């Protein structure tokens, strides 16, 4: 294999993408859709309650312990916000899913794909842990 390795294509180093700016944009648009439909706001303005929660969410995302490789906040195991704010945030994100598919279909579809990716990664991780536990029990 050593002789022919120079003919093989060189492996590119793994690129780590910064997911934070896209995540912030998705959340900002979702909050806009939610606030416009529930609190009768218009344009780029949000009601004070939504503005306060959005500001908290944006601040906490910037300080996420996962850094730039963070999973989507909706599926995170360790939410950065308090319990009450996490419930509010997740309810906003879940209640706006259908409207996001109508107003921002590509963005919503990409977000759904990321969500499936997180679910798949968790499933694979659980499978590996179960295999390790089974191997330990056989010893």
C-alpha positions in Angstrom: 0.0 0.0 0.0 2.9 2.3 0.7 4.1 2.2 -2.9 0.8 3.2 -4.4 -0.2 5.7 -1.7 1.2 8.5 -3.8 -1.4 7.8 -6.5 -4.3 7.9 -4.1 -6.1 11.2 -3.6 -4.9 13.1 -0.5 -7.3 13.3 2.3 -8.6 16.7 3.1 -8.5 17.7 6.8 -11.9 17.7 8.4 -13.4 21.2 8.3 -15.3 22.4 11.3 -18.1 24.7 10.3 -19.3 27.5 12.5 -23.0 26.7 13.0 -23.7 29.6 15.4 -24.5 32.4 12.9 -27.0 30.2 10.9 -28.6 29.0 14.1 -29.1 32.6 15.3 -30.6 33.6 11.9 -33.0 30.6 12.1 -34.1 31.5 15.6 -34.5 35.1 14.8 -36.8 34.3 11.9 -38.7 31.8 13.9 -39.3 34.3 16.7 -40.5 36.9 14.0 -43.0 34.4 12.6 -44.2 33.5 16.1 -44.5 37.0 17.4 -46.3 38.3 14.3 -48.9 35.6 14.5 -49.4 35.5 18.3 -48.8 39.1 19.4 -49.9 40.9 16.2 -46.7 42.7 15.6 -45.4 43.6 12.1 -42.2 44.3 10.3 -39.0 43.5 12.0 -40.3 44.5 15.5 -41.2 42.0 18.2 -43.2 42.5 21.4 -41.2 43.2 24.6 -41.6 39.7 25.9 -40.3 38.0 22.7 -37.5 40.6 22.4 -36.4 39.8 26.0 -36.4 36.0 25.4 -34.7 36.4 22.0 -32.0 38.6 23.5 -31.4 36.0 26.3 -31.3 33.2 23.7 -28.8 35.0 21.5 -26.5 35.8 24.4 -26.6 32.2 25.7 -25.9 30.8 22.2 -22.8 32.9 22.0 -21.6 31.3 25.3 -22.6 27.8 24.4 -20.3 25.2 26.0 -20.2 23.2 22.7 -18.6 26.2 20.9 -19.0 26.4 17.2 -19.8 22.7 16.8 -23.0 23.0 18.8 -26.1 21.0 18.0 -29.3 22.8 17.3 -30.7 24.3 20.5 -34.0 22.5 20.1 -32.3 19.1 20.5 -29.5 20.0 22.9 -29.0 17.9 26.0 -27.7 20.8 28.0 -29.8 23.8 27.4 -28.0 27.1 28.2 -31.1 28.9 29.4 -33.1 28.5 32.7 -35.8 26.0 33.0 -38.7 28.4 32.3 -36.9 30.1 29.4 -36.1 26.7 27.9 -39.7 25.7 28.0 -40.8 28.9 26.4 -38.1 28.7 23.7 -39.0 25.1 22.8 -42.7 25.8 22.8 -42.1 28.8 20.4 -39.9 26.6 18.1 -42.4 23.7 18.1 -45.5 25.8 17.6 -44.0 27.7 14.7 -42.8 24.7 12.7 -45.7 24.6 10.2 -45.7 28.3 9.6 -41.9 28.3 9.0 -42.4 25.6 6.3 -44.8 28.1 4.6 -42.8 31.3 5.0 -39.2 30.0 4.9 -39.5 26.5 3.3 -35.7 26.0 2.5 -34.6 27.2 6.0 -37.2 25.1 7.7 -36.2 22.0 5.7 -32.5 22.5 6.4 -33.4 22.8 10.1 -35.4 19.6 10.0 -32.5 17.8 8.3 -30.2 19.0 11.1 -32.7 17.8 13.7 -32.7 14.3 12.0 -28.9 14.4 12.0 -28.8 15.0 15.8 -31.3 12.2 16.3 -29.2 9.9 14.2 -26.0 10.8 16.0 -27.7 10.2 19.4 -29.0 6.8 18.2 -25.6 5.8 17.0 -24.0 6.9 20.3 -26.5 4.9 22.3 -25.9 1.8 20.0 -22.1 2.1 20.7 -22.6 2.4 24.4 -24.9 -0.6 24.4 -22.3 -2.6 22.5 -19.6 -1.6 25.0 -21.8 -2.6 27.9 -22.6 -5.9 26.3 -18.9 -6.6 25.7 -18.1 -5.7 29.3 -20.8 -8.0 30.6 -19.4 -11.0 28.6 -16.0 -10.7 30.3 
